[in-house]
Amino acid sequence: MATESQPRAHKAGAFDIRLIIALLIGVYGVILTVMGIGFTSDEDIKKAADVNINLWAGIGMLVVAALFVTWALVRPLVVPAETESDDTTAVAGE
């Protein structure tokens, strides 16, 4: 148990880079999915070898974003209570 003299370690929370990446990929995934469902013409699908590429790319990006969020929740980053400076390691190493 940590006392007043020993600060406690805490989780990175919203500053975890995996959550920021998941947010960016997720936003693009939602945009592509909506574009693929509602705004892709038959002519556009014909150009893409009869594949609604916006829809499939959007779904793929949403899956990747969900994997990043799951990864961040299952294995959270723990920020150490204290950080060592170069001076501290040099004295400890002598």
Secondary structure, DSSP 8 states (H G I E B T S, - for coil): ---TTS---EE-GGG-HHHHHHHHHHHHHHHHHHHHHHS--HHHHHHTTT--HHHHHHHHHHHHHHHHHHHHHHS--EE-SS---HHHHHHHH-
